[in-house]
Structure formats: C-alpha cells, structure tokens
Amino acid sequence: VLPTPPLRPPPCRARPPAMSASSPLGVIMLLLTGAVTLRVINYHFTRISPSAMTALSALFWSGLLLLLARLRGPNSQLATLLRSLREDILLNFPDIILNFMLAFLLFAAAVEVNLPALNRIKSSVIALSVLSTVLSSAVIGSLTWLLLRPFISPLPPPYAFLFGAVLSPTDLVAVTSVLKEKPTLIPASTSYFLLGESLFNDAVSIVIYNSLKYYIRSGPQGAGYTVVSIVLWECAGGVALGMGLGTAAYYLMRNMNEPVLELTISVVLVGNIQALGTALGVSVPLAAICAGLLIGNQGVVSRAAPGTNSG
C-alpha cells in the first residue's frame, strides 16, 4: 500500500489592494467628492456662478492634497503619487484636450446653434472668427518677440507667432456657460455674434498652429506653398468630413425616438470624426462644428425625447 501524501493547504492568492486615499483612484474619488460637496453647498447657500465655483473647487482641493503630501513628507506614498500624476498631466494633458476633448466640446456647442440666425450674420462671424484670430495671433506674436528679445532671451518669430495662435481663441465653454446662465445679460443678436465667433475661432487657431508648426519643422525653403496647401486641405477636408459623417448620422437618427441610442450615435460620430480626421490630416474641430450644425439644424435634437442631449 502506497503511503498517502500529506495534504497541503491551497496556495494563498494575493488579495487585490484596497482603494486608499494614496491610490490613483482614491485621489480621483476624493477630488470628485470634494467638488460635488462644494457644488451642493454653493447650490443651496452661496449661489456663486457654477463655472467660477468649479474653478474654486479645483483650486481648493488640489491645494489641500498638495498640503497633505507636504505634511506627510516628500517620500510618502501620496507625495510620490501626486508627482507622478502631475508629470503625466503635464506631459499628456495638452494632447488629451486638443486631440480628444475639443471635438466633443465643439460638437456639443454647434448642436445648440440656430443656423438660420447664424447665417444672417455670417459676414460678421467670419470677420470675428477668422480675421480677428489671425490679427490677434500676429499682434500677440509680435509683442512677444519684441518684449522677449531685449529683456529675457531672443525668440525666433515663428515660435512667437505660434504662442500667439495658442492664446488667441476665445474659451467656447466659458462663453456658452455664461450665455446659458444669464440669457438676458446681452441682447440675443449680440449673443449670436459671441457664440459664432467663439465656435469657429478654435478651428481657425488650430489651423494656424499646425501651419506654423510645419513651417518650424521644415524650414523656410519652399515651405510657403506647402503651408498654403496644408491650410486649404485642412479646411476643405474638415468641412467635407464633417458634412459626410454628419449626414450619415442624421439619416440614422431622423426617424428615431430613442434617447440613449441617439446619444450613442452622437458620441460614435464625434469619435469617428476624430479618428478619420487625424488619419487624413484634416481639421477635426472644423469637421465637428459642421457635423454639429447639420444635426442640430435638421431637427434631430428638437425631435428627441425629453432628456436627450447630443453633447
């Protein structure tokens, strides 16, 4: 008879680490909880503007986390995590905003625009969004080059104008937020001037930015013709892409009364605009604006069931 082997206890599996305040998810949840808490207090008591309260909440809770990390010491787990998050945000946040979130923000704003009303003031909107953005980029770039040259360090003019293109566009989210919160603050005609200008100057600024970036990388030799072709390709291609995908999404949603599916189609539409626009090298913001204007003014949003919001 063979001896029976001794029974061995099953191997212990490592338990997954619990969420703590020093984990990435814990930090994010603390920030979200704190932001919601301050927003609820503001809603019931202080009544500060929601956009201003969001900024104050972000400053307060970020400062509190940094203070806790300093009190625990520079080598604590929280301090190490915050340093890592800060480095990741500084490295990737501009790309996340420019290459992902901006298209959704522009699409959501364009859906709410009344195209016939915008068409009546199209010459003024073009002047404000195109000419003023180009002029503002040139003025800011020139002043930056003139001020840095004698006092700090000489900056090549293309880099100065690139800086001007970054600073020139209006904050679309701030404009739409103020106009929704206080619709009687300015006349309706003036509000459409502001909304149209803030809607298109982001796209114009990004076209200027990409053109200057190509000029800086390739050098002045023969870059003039290429920059012009890039501008034309980005603008024409962006309009064509937005109208094409927007038309396809409109035909999918025109006889539909399903809020969740309509919202899903809108998200997928903007995601495909982002992916195809990046692959083709066309203006993604301009494509998102065109798609939003087309869908918003073909009655899809107005016919949607209550609670639907394509943004």
C-alpha positions as CSV (number, residue, x, y, z in Angstrom):
1,V,0.0,0.0,0.0
2,L,1.4,3.3,-1.1
3,P,1.6,5.9,1.6
4,T,-0.9,8.7,1.3
5,P,0.9,12.0,0.6
6,P,0.3,14.7,3.2
7,L,-2.4,17.2,2.4
8,R,-1.1,20.6,1.5
9,P,-3.1,23.8,2.0
10,P,-4.1,25.6,-1.2
11,P,-1.8,28.4,-2.2
12,C,-2.8,31.8,-0.8
13,R,-3.8,34.2,-3.5
14,A,-2.7,37.8,-3.0
15,R,-5.7,40.0,-2.3
16,P,-6.1,42.9,-4.6
17,P,-5.0,46.1,-2.9
18,A,-7.9,48.1,-1.5
19,M,-8.6,51.6,-2.7
20,S,-6.9,54.1,-0.4
21,A,-6.5,57.8,-0.4
22,S,-3.0,57.3,-1.7
23,S,-4.0,55.3,-4.7
24,P,-4.8,57.0,-8.1
25,L,-8.4,56.0,-7.9
26,G,-8.6,57.2,-4.3
27,V,-7.2,60.6,-5.2
28,I,-9.6,61.0,-8.1
29,M,-12.6,60.0,-6.0
30,L,-11.5,62.4,-3.2
31,L,-11.3,65.2,-5.8
32,L,-14.7,64.3,-7.3
33,T,-16.4,64.0,-3.9
34,G,-14.9,67.3,-2.8
35,A,-16.0,69.0,-6.0
36,V,-19.6,67.7,-5.6
37,T,-19.7,68.7,-2.0
38,L,-18.7,72.3,-2.7
39,R,-21.1,72.5,-5.7
40,V,-24.0,71.3,-3.5
41,I,-23.1,73.8,-0.8
42,N,-22.9,76.5,-3.5
43,Y,-26.3,75.5,-4.9
44,H,-28.1,75.8,-1.5
45,F,-26.3,78.7,0.1
46,T,-23.7,80.8,-1.7
47,R,-25.1,80.8,-5.3
48,I,-21.8,81.6,-7.0
49,S,-21.6,81.1,-10.8
50,P,-21.2,77.3,-11.4
51,S,-18.2,77.8,-13.7
52,A,-16.5,80.0,-11.1
53,M,-17.3,77.5,-8.3
54,T,-15.8,74.7,-10.4
55,A,-12.6,76.6,-10.7
56,L,-12.5,77.5,-7.0
57,S,-13.3,73.9,-6.0
58,A,-10.4,72.6,-8.2
59,L,-8.0,75.1,-6.6
60,F,-9.2,74.3,-3.1
61,W,-9.0,70.5,-3.2
62,S,-5.8,70.4,-5.3
63,G,-4.2,72.8,-2.8
64,L,-5.4,70.6,0.1
65,L,-3.9,67.5,-1.5
66,L,-0.6,69.2,-2.0
67,L,-0.6,70.4,1.6
68,L,-1.3,66.9,2.9
69,A,1.5,65.5,0.7
70,R,3.9,68.1,2.1
71,L,2.9,67.3,5.7
72,R,3.5,63.6,5.2
73,G,6.9,64.2,3.7
74,P,8.4,64.2,0.2
75,N,9.0,60.4,0.2
76,S,5.4,59.5,1.3
77,Q,3.2,57.4,-1.0
78,L,0.8,60.4,-1.5
79,A,3.6,62.7,-2.5
80,T,5.1,60.2,-4.9
81,L,1.7,59.6,-6.5
82,L,1.0,63.4,-6.9
83,R,4.4,63.9,-8.5
84,S,3.6,61.0,-10.9
85,L,0.1,62.4,-11.7
86,R,1.5,65.9,-12.2
87,E,4.1,64.7,-14.6
88,D,1.6,62.6,-16.6
89,I,-0.8,65.5,-16.7
90,L,1.8,68.0,-17.9
91,L,3.0,65.5,-20.5
92,N,-0.3,64.3,-21.9
93,F,-3.0,66.8,-20.9
94,P,-2.5,69.2,-23.9
95,D,-2.8,66.2,-26.3
96,I,-5.9,65.0,-24.5
97,I,-7.6,68.4,-24.8
98,L,-6.5,69.1,-28.4
99,N,-6.8,65.7,-29.9
100,F,-9.8,64.3,-28.0
101,M,-12.0,66.5,-25.8
102,L,-12.1,69.6,-28.1
103,A,-14.1,67.9,-30.8
104,F,-16.8,66.8,-28.4
105,L,-17.0,70.3,-26.9
106,L,-17.3,71.9,-30.3
107,F,-19.9,69.4,-31.4
108,A,-22.0,69.9,-28.3
109,A,-21.9,73.7,-28.8
110,A,-22.6,73.6,-32.5
111,V,-25.7,71.4,-32.0
112,E,-27.3,74.2,-30.0
113,V,-26.7,76.9,-32.6
114,N,-29.5,78.2,-34.8
115,L,-28.1,78.0,-38.3
116,P,-30.6,80.4,-40.0
117,A,-29.8,83.1,-37.3
118,L,-26.1,82.4,-37.7
119,N,-26.4,82.7,-41.5
120,R,-27.8,86.2,-41.2
121,I,-24.7,87.4,-39.5
122,K,-22.2,85.2,-41.3
123,S,-20.0,88.1,-42.6
124,S,-19.6,89.4,-39.1
125,V,-18.9,85.9,-37.7
126,I,-16.3,85.3,-40.4
127,A,-14.6,88.6,-39.7
128,L,-14.6,87.9,-35.9
129,S,-13.5,84.3,-36.1
130,V,-11.1,84.3,-39.0
131,L,-9.7,87.8,-39.4
132,S,-9.6,88.7,-35.7
133,T,-7.9,85.4,-34.8
134,V,-5.2,85.9,-37.5
135,L,-4.8,89.5,-36.4
136,S,-4.7,88.6,-32.7
137,S,-2.1,85.9,-33.4
138,A,0.1,88.4,-35.3
139,V,-0.2,91.1,-32.6
140,I,0.5,88.7,-29.7
141,G,3.3,87.1,-31.6
142,S,4.9,90.4,-32.5
143,L,4.6,91.8,-28.9
144,T,6.1,88.5,-27.5
145,W,9.0,88.7,-29.9
146,L,9.6,92.4,-29.2
147,L,9.4,92.1,-25.4
148,L,11.5,88.9,-25.1
149,R,14.2,90.0,-27.4
150,P,15.8,92.8,-25.3
151,F,14.8,91.7,-21.8
152,I,14.9,87.9,-21.5
153,S,16.1,85.9,-24.5
154,P,15.7,86.2,-28.2
155,L,12.8,84.1,-29.5
156,P,12.5,83.2,-33.2
157,P,9.5,84.9,-34.8
158,P,7.8,81.6,-35.8
159,Y,7.8,80.5,-32.2
160,A,6.4,83.8,-31.1
161,F,3.5,83.6,-33.6
162,L,2.9,80.0,-32.5
163,F,2.5,81.3,-29.0
164,G,0.1,84.0,-30.3
165,A,-2.0,81.3,-32.1
166,V,-2.3,79.4,-28.8
167,L,-3.6,82.4,-26.9
168,S,-5.9,83.9,-29.5
169,P,-9.1,81.8,-29.4
170,T,-11.9,82.5,-27.1
171,D,-12.9,79.9,-24.4
172,L,-16.0,78.4,-26.0
173,V,-17.1,76.6,-22.8
174,A,-16.9,79.8,-20.8
175,V,-18.9,81.7,-23.4
176,T,-21.7,79.2,-23.7
177,S,-21.9,78.7,-20.0
178,V,-22.3,82.5,-19.4
179,L,-24.9,82.8,-22.2
180,K,-26.9,79.9,-20.8
181,E,-26.8,81.1,-17.2
182,K,-27.6,84.7,-17.9
183,P,-29.6,84.8,-21.2
184,T,-30.8,88.4,-20.5
185,L,-27.3,89.7,-19.9
186,I,-26.8,90.8,-23.5
187,P,-29.2,91.0,-26.5
188,A,-29.9,87.8,-28.5
189,S,-28.3,89.3,-31.6
190,T,-25.1,90.1,-29.7
191,S,-25.0,86.7,-28.1
192,Y,-25.0,85.1,-31.5
193,F,-22.0,87.2,-32.5
194,L,-20.2,85.9,-29.5
195,L,-21.3,82.3,-29.9
196,G,-20.4,82.2,-33.6
197,E,-17.0,83.8,-33.1
198,S,-16.1,81.5,-30.2
199,L,-17.3,78.5,-32.1
200,F,-15.1,79.0,-35.2
201,N,-12.0,80.7,-33.9
202,D,-10.8,77.5,-32.2
203,A,-10.7,75.8,-35.6
204,V,-9.0,78.8,-37.2
205,S,-6.4,78.9,-34.4
206,I,-5.6,75.2,-34.7
207,V,-5.1,75.6,-38.5
208,I,-2.7,78.5,-37.8
209,Y,-1.0,76.4,-35.2
210,N,-0.5,73.4,-37.4
211,S,0.7,75.5,-40.3
212,L,3.3,77.3,-38.1
213,K,4.4,74.0,-36.6
214,Y,5.0,72.6,-40.1
215,Y,6.9,75.8,-41.1
216,I,9.1,75.5,-38.0
217,R,9.9,71.8,-38.6
218,S,10.5,72.1,-42.4
219,G,12.3,75.4,-42.6
220,P,11.6,78.4,-44.8
221,Q,12.9,76.8,-48.0
222,G,9.8,76.0,-50.1
223,A,7.5,75.9,-47.1
224,G,5.3,78.8,-48.2
225,Y,3.4,76.8,-50.9
226,T,3.2,73.7,-48.7
227,V,1.8,75.8,-45.8
228,V,-0.9,77.2,-48.1
229,S,-1.8,73.7,-49.3
230,I,-2.0,72.5,-45.7
231,V,-4.4,75.3,-44.8
232,L,-6.6,74.5,-47.8
233,W,-6.6,70.8,-47.2
234,E,-7.4,71.1,-43.5
235,C,-10.3,73.5,-44.1
236,A,-11.8,71.8,-47.2
237,G,-11.2,68.3,-45.8
238,G,-12.6,69.2,-42.4
239,V,-15.8,70.6,-43.9
240,A,-16.2,67.6,-46.2
241,L,-15.6,65.1,-43.5
242,G,-18.0,66.7,-41.1
243,M,-20.7,67.1,-43.6
244,G,-20.3,63.5,-44.8
245,L,-20.3,61.8,-41.4
246,G,-22.9,64.2,-40.1
247,T,-25.3,63.4,-43.0
248,A,-24.8,59.7,-42.3
249,A,-25.6,60.1,-38.6
250,Y,-28.6,62.3,-39.5
251,Y,-30.1,59.6,-41.6
252,L,-29.6,57.1,-38.9
253,M,-31.4,59.3,-36.3
254,R,-34.1,61.1,-38.3
255,N,-36.9,58.6,-37.6
256,M,-35.7,57.6,-34.2
257,N,-37.1,58.4,-30.8
258,E,-34.6,56.5,-28.5
259,P,-32.6,59.0,-26.4
260,V,-29.8,56.5,-25.3
261,L,-29.3,55.3,-28.9
262,E,-29.2,58.9,-30.2
263,L,-26.7,59.9,-27.6
264,T,-24.6,56.8,-28.5
265,I,-24.7,57.7,-32.2
266,S,-23.6,61.2,-31.4
267,V,-20.6,60.0,-29.4
268,V,-19.6,57.5,-32.0
269,L,-20.0,60.2,-34.7
270,V,-17.5,62.6,-33.0
271,G,-15.1,59.7,-32.2
272,N,-15.0,58.7,-35.9
273,I,-14.5,62.3,-36.9
274,Q,-11.6,62.4,-34.5
275,A,-10.1,59.2,-35.8
276,L,-10.6,59.8,-39.5
277,G,-9.7,63.5,-39.3
278,T,-6.4,62.7,-37.6
279,A,-5.6,59.9,-40.1
280,L,-6.4,62.2,-43.1
281,G,-4.7,65.3,-41.7
282,V,-7.8,67.5,-41.9
283,S,-9.2,69.9,-39.3
284,V,-11.0,67.9,-36.7
285,P,-12.5,70.9,-34.9
286,L,-14.0,72.2,-38.2
287,A,-15.4,68.8,-39.0
288,A,-17.0,68.5,-35.6
289,I,-18.6,72.0,-35.9
290,C,-20.0,71.2,-39.4
291,A,-21.5,67.9,-38.1
292,G,-23.0,69.6,-35.1
293,L,-24.6,72.3,-37.2
294,L,-26.0,69.8,-39.6
295,I,-27.5,67.5,-37.0
296,G,-28.7,70.3,-34.7
297,N,-30.5,72.2,-37.5
298,Q,-32.1,69.1,-39.2
299,G,-34.5,68.7,-36.2
300,V,-32.9,65.6,-34.7
301,V,-32.2,67.2,-31.3
302,S,-35.6,69.0,-31.3
303,R,-37.4,65.8,-32.0
304,A,-35.5,63.8,-29.5
305,A,-37.3,62.5,-26.4
306,P,-37.1,64.7,-23.3
307,G,-33.7,64.3,-21.6
308,T,-31.7,63.7,-24.7
309,N,-28.7,65.9,-25.2
310,S,-26.4,65.1,-28.1
311,G,-23.5,66.8,-26.4
